[in-house]
Amino acid sequence: MYLAEPWASCDCRLLRQEQHIAVASPELWSDGQAPSLGKATLLHILAGAKRLPVWENWLAAKGLRLVDARPGIAFSTMDQAINAAVSGAGVAVVDAPMVERDLREHRLRRLDEHELIGPQGYWFVEPRERGVQDAAHSAVVALFQAWLLAVSRAQ
């Protein structure tokens, strides 16, 4: 599950926190310089009807108080914002593991090395009241959880 904090009614184990980085298409660079955040279109991510404050958090952590994080284009999912960034529509703050391939294949470039640990994380969630389960089911769940933890730590 993608959560800011664990659910009190379940057994939750954090797999990994978000790692926010700013990225844009290489076509937005000019003379080797990253796009100016004051002039670039900022790509935002929505949670329902509300815009997530990833840009505000990222800019505050960098100490960039003069950049207005409000204007830009908002998308329903991070994938959509990433695709828009790849196409050159603007600059996005995204979860680093979600763009590893785009960075490696030069479809995106990081604006800088700044990384911000986000408030959200990816959690393994199990209900506390599982009822009667056989040992084989419990073993499969434990193996799956161990595999998820290993994969998340490898990134």
N, CA, C and O of each residue as an XYZ file, in Angstrom:
620
protein
N       0.840     -1.179      0.000
C       0.000      0.000      0.000
C       0.885      1.242      0.000
O       2.012      1.223      0.494
N       0.363      2.292     -0.550
C       1.047      3.586     -0.607
C       0.401      4.458      0.474
O      -0.731      4.914      0.313
N       1.125      4.688      1.575
C       0.549      5.373      2.735
C       1.548      6.351      3.343
O       2.759      6.207      3.177
N       1.021      7.345      4.051
C       1.875      8.263      4.803
C       2.262      7.650      6.148
O       3.336      7.933      6.678
N       1.397      6.822      6.687
C       1.679      6.168      7.973
C       0.929      4.847      8.005
O      -0.028      4.656      7.256
N       1.357      3.935      8.867
C       0.706      2.619      8.890
C      -0.729      2.706      9.404
O      -1.079      3.606     10.167
N      -1.535      1.769      8.976
C      -2.907      1.670      9.477
C      -2.875      1.035     10.852
O      -2.208      0.021     11.055
N      -3.583      1.616     11.787
C      -3.603      1.114     13.165
C      -4.262     -0.257     13.266
O      -3.918     -1.038     14.152
N      -5.193     -0.561     12.384
C      -5.943     -1.814     12.474
C      -5.254     -2.992     11.788
O      -5.797     -4.097     11.766
N      -4.061     -2.768     11.229
C      -3.357     -3.815     10.482
C      -1.905     -3.917     10.944
O      -1.371     -3.024     11.602
N      -1.293     -5.026     10.577
C       0.148     -5.165     10.757
C       0.794     -4.598      9.497
O       0.581     -5.108      8.397
N       1.585     -3.539      9.666
C       2.194     -2.854      8.525
C       3.712     -2.848      8.684
O       4.241     -2.610      9.771
N       4.388     -3.111      7.591
C       5.851     -3.071      7.591
C       6.293     -2.200      6.424
O       5.916     -2.436      5.276
N       7.100     -1.185      6.738
C       7.570     -0.257      5.718
C       8.534     -0.957      4.766
O       9.527     -1.545      5.194
N       8.231     -0.889      3.473
C       9.122     -1.438      2.457
C      10.151     -0.386      2.044
O      11.348     -0.670      1.981
N       9.677      0.833      1.764
C      10.586      1.935      1.474
C       9.819      3.247      1.421
O       8.630      3.281      1.103
N      10.526      4.324      1.740
C       9.977      5.673      1.641
C      10.195      6.191      0.224
O      11.056      5.696     -0.504
N       9.407      7.189     -0.156
C       9.617      7.859     -1.434
C      10.959      8.590     -1.419
O      11.429      9.018     -0.365
N      11.564      8.726     -2.584
C      12.809      9.477     -2.758
C      12.563     10.479     -3.884
O      12.709     10.145     -5.060
N      12.193     11.698     -3.525
C      11.816     12.694     -4.532
C      13.034     13.351     -5.180
O      13.963     13.798     -4.507
N      12.992     13.392     -6.519
C      14.007     14.091     -7.313
C      13.280     14.890     -8.388
O      12.163     14.550     -8.778
N      13.918     15.945     -8.860
C      13.354     16.753     -9.949
C      13.975     16.302    -11.267
O      15.192     16.157    -11.380
N      13.110     16.082    -12.269
C      13.562     15.585    -13.567
C      12.867     16.334    -14.701
O      11.788     16.901    -14.533
N      13.517     16.316    -15.852
C      12.941     16.902    -17.066
C      13.572     16.222    -18.276
O      14.608     15.565    -18.175
N      12.935     16.393    -19.392
C      13.465     15.878    -20.655
C      14.765     16.602    -20.981
O      14.870     17.802    -20.730
N      15.761     15.909    -21.535
C      17.005     16.571    -21.945
C      16.779     17.707    -22.942
O      17.611     18.609    -23.041
N      15.682     17.679    -23.674
C      15.423     18.749    -24.652
C      15.143     20.093    -23.974
O      15.170     21.126    -24.642
N      14.876     20.105    -22.674
C      14.630     21.363    -21.967
C      15.914     22.035    -21.483
O      15.880     23.173    -21.016
N      17.059     21.327    -21.595
C      18.336     21.929    -21.217
C      18.785     22.892    -22.320
O      18.522     22.675    -23.503
N      19.463     23.953    -21.902
C      19.974     24.915    -22.864
C      21.419     25.222    -22.513
O      21.715     25.657    -21.400
N      22.306     24.999    -23.451
C      23.749     25.217    -23.232
C      24.249     24.495    -21.986
O      25.059     25.033    -21.232
N      23.761     23.276    -21.775
C      24.192     22.476    -20.633
C      23.563     22.871    -19.307
O      23.883     22.289    -18.271
N      22.676     23.849    -19.330
C      22.027     24.325    -18.107
C      20.629     23.719    -17.968
O      19.872     23.632    -18.935
N      20.310     23.306    -16.750
C      18.974     22.789    -16.463
C      17.944     23.896    -16.641
O      18.279     25.075    -16.532
N      16.698     23.530    -16.912
C      15.662     24.552    -17.055
C      15.498     25.358    -15.769
O      15.619     24.822    -14.667
N      15.226     26.631    -15.923
C      14.987     27.515    -14.783
C      13.628     27.193    -14.175
O      12.617     27.218    -14.878
N      13.589     26.893    -12.878
C      12.322     26.541    -12.240
C      11.350     27.718    -12.210
O      10.136     27.517    -12.172
N      11.868     28.927    -12.226
C      11.000     30.100    -12.249
C      10.284     30.286    -13.565
O       9.268     30.978    -13.635
N      10.814     29.666    -14.620
C      10.223     29.814    -15.960
C       9.610     28.517    -16.495
O       8.801     28.542    -17.422
N       9.998     27.400    -15.912
C       9.542     26.098    -16.412
C       8.099     25.819    -16.004
O       7.606     26.355    -15.012
N       7.438     24.979    -16.777
C       6.119     24.474    -16.397
C       6.336     23.364    -15.375
O       7.030     22.385    -15.650
N       5.742     23.522    -14.199
C       5.859     22.503    -13.155
C       4.747     21.478    -13.342
O       3.584     21.832    -13.538
N       5.119     20.221    -13.280
C       4.172     19.123    -13.448
C       3.809     18.590    -12.068
O       4.678     18.170    -11.304
N       2.517     18.611    -11.760
C       2.022     18.256    -10.433
C       1.297     16.920    -10.461
O       0.890     16.438    -11.518
N       1.142     16.326     -9.271
C       0.452     15.047     -9.112
C      -0.722     15.251     -8.167
O      -0.594     15.879     -7.116
N      -1.863     14.711     -8.560
C      -3.072     14.827     -7.748
C      -3.277     13.585     -6.890
O      -2.861     12.482     -7.246
N      -3.929     13.795     -5.752
C      -4.446     12.707     -4.915
C      -5.939     12.989     -4.810
O      -6.372     13.768     -3.960
N      -6.716     12.358     -5.670
C      -8.126     12.714     -5.776
C      -8.226     14.073     -6.445
O      -7.685     14.276     -7.532
N      -8.921     15.009     -5.796
C      -9.056     16.358     -6.348
C      -8.002     17.310     -5.804
O      -7.928     18.461     -6.233
N      -7.189     16.847     -4.867
C      -6.204     17.701     -4.203
C      -4.802     17.458     -4.778
O      -4.402     16.316     -5.005
N      -4.070     18.543     -5.006
C      -2.716     18.432     -5.529
C      -1.760     18.087     -4.386
O      -1.804     18.708     -3.324
N      -0.900     17.097     -4.608
C       0.107     16.739     -3.604
C       1.154     17.849     -3.519
O       1.520     18.414     -4.550
N       1.646     18.180     -2.324
C       2.590     19.298     -2.175
C       4.052     18.906     -2.411
O       4.941     19.413     -1.726
N       4.310     18.021     -3.358
C       5.688     17.573     -3.571
C       6.593     18.718     -4.023
O       7.747     18.801     -3.602
N       6.071     19.604     -4.884
C       6.899     20.732     -5.316
C       7.190     21.673     -4.147
O       8.330     22.106     -3.978
N       6.188     21.992     -3.347
C       6.402     22.881     -2.207
C       7.444     22.296     -1.255
O       8.334     23.003     -0.783
N       7.324     21.001     -0.980
C       8.285     20.337     -0.077
C       9.694     20.336     -0.663
O      10.666     20.611      0.041
N       9.799     20.029     -1.946
C      11.110     19.946     -2.600
C      11.782     21.323     -2.637
O      12.965     21.454     -2.326
N      11.009     22.346     -3.023
C      11.556     23.709     -3.086
C      11.963     24.209     -1.696
O      13.008     24.842     -1.551
N      11.156     23.933     -0.689
C      11.483     24.355      0.679
C      12.763     23.682      1.161
O      13.600     24.324      1.797
N      12.919     22.397      0.864
C      14.131     21.681      1.272
C      15.375     22.236      0.583
O      16.468     22.194      1.147
N      15.212     22.755     -0.632
C      16.324     23.364     -1.372
C      16.557     24.814     -0.964
O      17.575     25.402     -1.329
N      15.611     25.406     -0.200
C      15.727     26.806      0.190
C      15.345     27.767     -0.919
O      15.750     28.929     -0.898
N      14.568     27.297     -1.893
C      14.149     28.130     -3.030
C      12.777     28.743     -2.730
O      11.742     28.189     -3.099
N      12.793     29.880     -2.062
C      11.547     30.513     -1.638
C      10.919     31.424     -2.698
O       9.752     31.797     -2.579
N      11.675     31.779     -3.719
C      11.169     32.710     -4.726
C      10.460     32.016     -5.888
O       9.889     32.688     -6.747
N      10.487     30.690     -5.929
C       9.818     29.960     -7.003
C       8.392     29.656     -6.553
O       8.179     29.063     -5.496
N       7.417     30.070     -7.368
C       6.006     29.812     -7.076
C       5.665     28.406     -7.545
O       5.699     28.118     -8.742
N       5.338     27.533     -6.602
C       5.067     26.135     -6.927
C       3.631     25.890     -7.387
O       3.299     24.775     -7.788
N       2.787     26.897     -7.337
C       1.368     26.680     -7.638
C       1.035     26.505     -9.116
O       0.254     25.610     -9.440
N       1.579     27.303    -10.028
C       1.170     27.123    -11.431
C       1.745     25.834    -12.020
O       2.700     25.258    -11.499
N       1.147     25.414    -13.095
C       1.639     24.235    -13.792
C       0.495     23.381    -14.285
O      -0.638     23.845    -14.408
N       0.802     22.132    -14.564
C      -0.181     21.169    -15.061
C      -0.282     20.042    -14.049
O       0.735     19.524    -13.588
N      -1.504     19.661    -13.702
C      -1.713     18.590    -12.719
C      -2.168     17.307    -13.413
O      -2.945     17.341    -14.367
N      -1.670     16.185    -12.915
C      -1.987     14.867    -13.466
C      -2.549     13.957    -12.388
O      -2.228     14.104    -11.209
N      -3.380     13.027    -12.794
C      -4.024     12.105    -11.855
C      -3.057     11.117    -11.224
O      -3.280     10.667    -10.100
N      -1.984     10.773    -11.934
C      -1.027      9.795    -11.413
C       0.408     10.268    -11.670
O       0.661     11.116    -12.525
N       1.327      9.694    -10.906
C       2.738     10.008    -11.109
C       3.195      9.532    -12.483
O       4.012     10.193    -13.124
N       2.684      8.403    -12.939
C       3.045      7.903    -14.269
C       2.731      8.921    -15.349
O       3.521      9.115    -16.273
N       1.579      9.573    -15.238
C       1.208     10.586    -16.224
C       2.167     11.774    -16.175
O       2.572     12.293    -17.215
N       2.529     12.203    -14.964
C       3.478     13.312    -14.821
C       4.839     12.927    -15.400
O       5.492     13.745    -16.048
N       5.261     11.705    -15.172
C       6.536     11.225    -15.715
C       6.490     11.226    -17.241
O       7.426     11.693    -17.891
N       5.405     10.704    -17.816
C       5.274     10.680    -19.275
C       5.277     12.087    -19.855
O       5.856     12.320    -20.917
N       4.634     13.027    -19.166
C       4.635     14.416    -19.628
C       6.043     14.995    -19.566
O       6.453     15.726    -20.467
N       6.790     14.672    -18.504
C       8.177     15.149    -18.396
C       9.028     14.571    -19.526
O       9.820     15.293    -20.132
N       8.873     13.288    -19.814
C       9.618     12.650    -20.903
C       9.318     13.345    -22.230
O      10.209     13.508    -23.064
N       8.073     13.751    -22.422
C       7.694     14.389    -23.688
C       8.108     15.852    -23.765
O       7.915     16.492    -24.799
N       8.679     16.398    -22.678
C       9.155     17.771    -22.708
C       8.143     18.801    -22.247
O       8.340     19.996    -22.468
N       7.050     18.360    -21.603
C       5.997     19.287    -21.180
C       6.388     20.137    -19.979
O       5.762     21.165    -19.720
N       7.414     19.724    -19.243
C       7.813     20.489    -18.065
C       8.714     19.695    -17.151
O       9.311     18.694    -17.546
N       8.803     20.166    -15.907
C       9.680     19.573    -14.892
C       8.809     18.932    -13.820
O       7.811     19.515    -13.395
N       9.184     17.737    -13.386
C       8.406     17.012    -12.381
C       9.286     16.610    -11.205
O      10.474     16.333    -11.370
N       8.693     16.582    -10.027
C       9.324     15.971     -8.859
C       8.651     14.620     -8.697
O       7.438     14.534     -8.503
N       9.462     13.557     -8.781
C       8.922     12.196     -8.811
C       9.730     11.294     -7.888
O      10.788     11.677     -7.389
N       9.213     10.093     -7.671
C       9.891      9.085     -6.868
C      11.012      8.465     -7.719
O      10.747      7.878     -8.769
N      12.246      8.597     -7.265
C      13.425      8.213     -8.049
C      13.363      6.800     -8.646
O      13.668      6.645     -9.829
N      12.986      5.769     -7.890
C      12.957      4.445     -8.512
C      11.993      4.323     -9.689
O      12.164      3.447    -10.537
N      10.981      5.192     -9.752
C      10.025      5.112    -10.851
C      10.595      5.635    -12.172
O      10.021      5.391    -13.233
N      11.720      6.350    -12.113
C      12.300      6.895    -13.345
C      13.714      6.377    -13.613
O      14.425      6.925    -14.456
N      14.121      5.334    -12.907
C      15.479      4.800    -13.109
C      15.755      4.475    -14.575
O      16.804      4.838    -15.107
N      14.830      3.804    -15.215
C      15.033      3.408    -16.612
C      15.071      4.636    -17.524
O      15.903      4.715    -18.428
N      14.166      5.596    -17.285
C      14.157      6.814    -18.098
C      15.462      7.588    -17.941
O      15.953      8.173    -18.908
N      16.024      7.599    -16.748
C      17.313      8.274    -16.521
C      18.444      7.518    -17.220
O      19.286      8.111    -17.894
N      18.443      6.205    -17.044
C      19.495      5.368    -17.633
C      19.484      5.456    -19.159
O      20.539      5.454    -19.793
N      18.281      5.532    -19.749
C      18.145      5.568    -21.207
C      18.062      6.996    -21.752
O      17.727      7.211    -22.917
N      18.374      7.965    -20.887
C      18.493      9.388    -21.247
C      17.206     10.013    -21.792
O      17.254     10.960    -22.577
N      16.070      9.483    -21.375
C      14.792     10.127    -21.706
C      14.490     11.248    -20.707
O      13.725     12.165    -21.002
N      15.103     11.161    -19.516
C      14.991     12.187    -18.482
C      16.367     12.485    -17.928
O      17.270     11.650    -17.976
N      16.513     13.698    -17.396
C      17.729     14.089    -16.678
C      17.311     14.669    -15.338
O      16.278     15.328    -15.218
N      18.135     14.408    -14.338
C      17.922     15.046    -13.039
C      18.347     16.499    -13.141
O      19.339     16.812    -13.800
N      17.605     17.389    -12.497
C      17.996     18.797    -12.485
C      19.263     18.993    -11.674
O      20.106     19.823    -12.016
N      19.399     18.218    -10.580
C      20.576     18.275     -9.716
C      20.596     17.010     -8.872
O      19.808     16.093     -9.107
N      21.473     16.955     -7.910
C      21.600     15.749     -7.076
C      20.734     15.794     -5.823
O      20.774     14.869     -5.011
N      19.949     16.863     -5.656
C      19.089     16.990     -4.473
C      18.048     15.874     -4.451
O      17.402     15.589     -5.459
N      17.899     15.252     -3.291
C      16.908     14.194     -3.102
C      16.214     14.443     -1.771
O      16.862     14.740     -0.767
N      14.915     14.321     -1.771
C      14.122     14.551     -0.572
C      13.340     13.292     -0.253
O      12.625     12.764     -1.105
N      13.474     12.814      0.970
C      12.690     11.662      1.398
C      11.256     12.152      1.615
O      11.012     13.053      2.417
N      10.321     11.548      0.893
C       8.930     11.997      0.927
C       8.170     11.485      2.136
O       8.621     10.579      2.837
N       7.026     12.073      2.365
C       6.223     11.664      3.521
C       5.504     10.335      3.312
O       5.110      9.687      4.281
N       5.333      9.932      2.076
C       4.629      8.693      1.779
C       5.634      7.545      1.689
O       6.831      7.752      1.494
N       5.118      6.356      1.833
C       5.953      5.179      1.697
C       5.140      4.014      1.162
O       3.917      4.085      1.036
N       5.846      2.950      0.854
C       5.231      1.729      0.363
C       5.278      0.719      1.499
O       6.348      0.405      2.021
N       4.109      0.215      1.876
C       3.961     -0.629      3.053
C       3.415     -2.002      2.680
O       2.593     -2.135      1.773
N       3.885     -3.016      3.393
C       3.288     -4.347      3.329
C       2.230     -4.368      4.421
O       2.545     -4.174      5.595
N       0.982     -4.600      4.044
C      -0.135     -4.506      4.982
C      -0.838     -5.855      5.076
O      -1.202     -6.460      4.067
N      -1.018     -6.311      6.319
C      -1.763     -7.545      6.581
C      -2.825     -7.271      7.627
O      -2.550     -6.586      8.613
N      -4.027     -7.786      7.439
C      -5.033     -7.631      8.493
C      -4.626     -8.414      9.735
O      -4.064     -9.504      9.637
N      -4.917     -7.845     10.904
C      -4.584     -8.555     12.150
C      -5.481     -9.762     12.345
O      -5.022    -10.821     12.775
N      -6.736     -9.610     12.036
C      -7.703    -10.707     12.184
C      -7.740    -11.504     10.894
O      -8.494    -11.183      9.975
N      -6.928    -12.535     10.831
C      -6.823    -13.311      9.602
C      -7.732    -14.540      9.603
O      -7.890    -15.198      8.574
N      -8.318    -14.844     10.739
C      -9.136    -16.053     10.824
C      -8.234    -17.280     10.852
O      -7.036    -17.179     11.115
N      -8.801    -18.389     10.589
C      -8.038    -19.640     10.602
C      -7.361    -19.797      9.238
O      -8.022    -19.872      8.202
N      -6.036    -19.843      9.266
C      -5.279    -20.046      8.039
C      -4.380    -21.256      8.234
O      -3.918    -21.534      9.341
N      -4.149    -21.944      7.182
C      -3.242    -23.074      7.306
C      -1.788    -22.612      7.257
O      -1.500    -21.486      6.853
N      -0.908    -23.461      7.657
C       0.516    -23.129      7.725
C       1.082    -22.812      6.342
O       1.961    -21.960      6.214
N       0.585    -23.488      5.310
C       1.089    -23.246      3.950
C       0.769    -21.817      3.507
O       1.612    -21.156      2.901
N      -0.438    -21.339      3.804
C      -0.817    -19.965      3.448
C       0.075    -18.966      4.173
O       0.573    -18.021      3.561
N       0.282    -19.167      5.471
C       1.135    -18.270      6.258
C       2.565    -18.266      5.735
O       3.214    -17.221      5.699
N       3.051    -19.424      5.332
C       4.415    -19.517      4.804
C       4.538    -18.765      3.480
O       5.550    -18.107      3.236
N       3.521    -18.855      2.626
C       3.541    -18.149      1.340
C       3.528    -16.642      1.572
O       4.263    -15.912      0.907
N       2.709    -16.170      2.499
C       2.658    -14.740      2.808
C       4.016    -14.278      3.343
O       4.507    -13.219      2.952
N       4.622    -15.065      4.232
C       5.934    -14.707      4.789
C       7.004    -14.666      3.696
O       7.849    -13.771      3.704
N       6.985    -15.606      2.769
C       7.947    -15.607      1.663
C       7.750    -14.396      0.758
O       8.720    -13.761      0.346
N       6.490    -14.076      0.449
C       6.202    -12.927     -0.394
C       6.666    -11.631      0.276
O       7.250    -10.765     -0.376
N       6.405    -11.504      1.575
C       6.836    -10.319      2.310
C       8.368    -10.220      2.308
O       8.909     -9.135      2.092
N       9.063    -11.314      2.540
C      10.536    -11.307      2.531
C      11.065    -10.909      1.157
O      12.034    -10.156      1.059
N      10.429    -11.414      0.088
C      10.845    -11.064     -1.263
C      10.649     -9.574     -1.516
O      11.543     -8.921     -2.054
N       9.482     -9.016     -1.134
C       9.231     -7.588     -1.311
C      10.262     -6.747     -0.568
O      10.762     -5.757     -1.103
N      10.579     -7.137      0.661
C      11.572     -6.404      1.441
C      12.940     -6.447      0.756
O      13.638     -5.435      0.697
N      13.320     -7.610      0.243
C      14.616     -7.731     -0.431
C      14.662     -6.877     -1.687
O      15.666     -6.213     -1.947
N      13.598     -6.885     -2.463
C      13.547     -6.070     -3.682
C      13.601     -4.604     -3.346
O      14.321     -3.847     -3.998
N      12.850     -4.180     -2.334
C      12.815     -2.760     -1.992
C      14.159     -2.277     -1.437
O      14.529     -1.123     -1.652
N      14.872     -3.113     -0.749
C      16.199     -2.732     -0.221
C      17.257     -2.696     -1.315
O      18.244     -1.968     -1.206
N      17.051     -3.484     -2.374
C      18.012     -3.516     -3.469
C      17.966     -2.249     -4.312
O      18.906     -1.974     -5.058
N      16.897     -1.478     -4.208
C      16.747     -0.274     -5.035
C      17.367      0.912     -4.392
O      17.331      2.008     -4.953
